[in-house]
Amino acid sequence: MTQPDFANGADAEEARPDTDEEEYLVVRNDEEQYSIWRADRELPAGWHPEGMRGGRQACLDHIGVIWTDMRPLSLRRRLAGADA
């Protein structure tokens, strides 16, 4: 199985240059990690649309605003339990 290239929103073997006309989704996994995915492609297992749809840079900018803690959810929960 080919591993998706989330930074480009394409499978590595099917990468193509970005254009201003490409539409992307901001996606999030169960660990609350974000990426972008081309809107015309089926999402890979474990990834869910976050709600933002638009051009590549607009989606990346949105992620830059909302994803302020890069630690996976499981790590944040484990560390929060250690503080209790």
C-alpha positions as CSV (number, residue, x, y, z in Angstrom):
1,M,0.0,0.0,0.0
2,T,1.4,3.4,-0.9
3,Q,1.7,5.9,1.9
4,P,-0.1,9.2,1.2
5,D,2.0,12.3,0.9
6,F,-0.2,14.6,3.1
7,A,1.9,17.7,2.6
8,N,1.0,17.6,-1.1
9,G,-2.4,16.1,-0.8
10,A,-1.5,13.3,-3.2
11,D,-0.2,9.8,-3.3
12,A,3.6,9.9,-3.8
13,E,3.3,8.0,-7.0
14,E,0.6,10.2,-8.4
15,A,1.9,13.7,-7.3
16,R,1.2,16.5,-9.6
17,P,1.9,20.2,-9.5
18,D,-0.4,22.4,-7.5
19,T,-2.5,24.9,-9.3
20,D,-4.6,27.8,-7.9
21,E,-7.7,25.9,-9.1
22,E,-7.1,22.8,-6.9
23,E,-9.4,22.6,-3.9
24,Y,-8.3,21.0,-0.7
25,L,-9.8,20.0,2.6
26,V,-8.3,20.4,6.0
27,V,-8.4,17.0,7.6
28,R,-7.7,15.7,11.1
29,N,-7.0,12.3,12.5
30,D,-8.0,10.8,15.8
31,E,-4.8,12.0,17.4
32,E,-5.9,15.6,16.5
33,Q,-3.1,16.0,13.9
34,Y,-3.9,18.1,10.9
35,S,-3.1,17.9,7.2
36,I,-4.6,18.8,3.8
37,W,-6.0,16.5,1.2
38,R,-7.3,17.2,-2.3
39,A,-11.0,17.6,-2.2
40,D,-11.5,15.4,-5.2
41,R,-9.9,12.4,-3.5
42,E,-11.3,9.9,-1.1
43,L,-9.9,10.4,2.4
44,P,-7.6,7.7,3.7
45,A,-8.8,5.6,6.7
46,G,-8.5,7.4,10.0
47,W,-8.7,11.0,8.6
48,H,-11.8,13.2,8.8
49,P,-12.7,16.5,7.3
50,E,-12.3,19.4,9.8
51,G,-14.6,21.8,8.0
52,M,-12.2,24.1,6.0
53,R,-12.2,23.8,2.2
54,G,-10.3,26.0,-0.2
55,G,-7.0,26.6,-1.9
56,R,-3.9,24.9,-0.8
57,Q,-2.3,27.9,0.9
58,A,-5.6,29.0,2.5
59,C,-5.9,25.5,4.1
60,L,-2.3,25.5,5.3
61,D,-2.8,29.0,6.8
62,H,-5.9,27.7,8.6
63,I,-4.0,24.8,10.0
64,G,-1.3,27.3,11.2
65,V,-4.0,29.1,13.2
66,I,-5.9,26.1,14.7
67,W,-3.1,23.6,15.3
68,T,-1.3,25.2,18.2
69,D,-0.2,22.1,20.1
70,M,1.6,19.6,17.8
71,R,1.7,16.9,20.4
72,P,-0.6,13.9,19.6
73,L,-3.8,13.7,21.7
74,S,-2.7,10.5,23.4
75,L,0.5,12.2,24.6
76,R,-1.4,15.2,25.9
77,R,-3.8,13.0,27.8
78,R,-0.9,10.9,29.2
79,L,0.9,14.0,30.4
80,A,-2.3,15.5,31.9
81,G,-2.8,12.3,33.9
82,A,0.8,12.5,35.2
83,D,0.1,16.0,36.5
84,A,-3.0,14.9,38.4
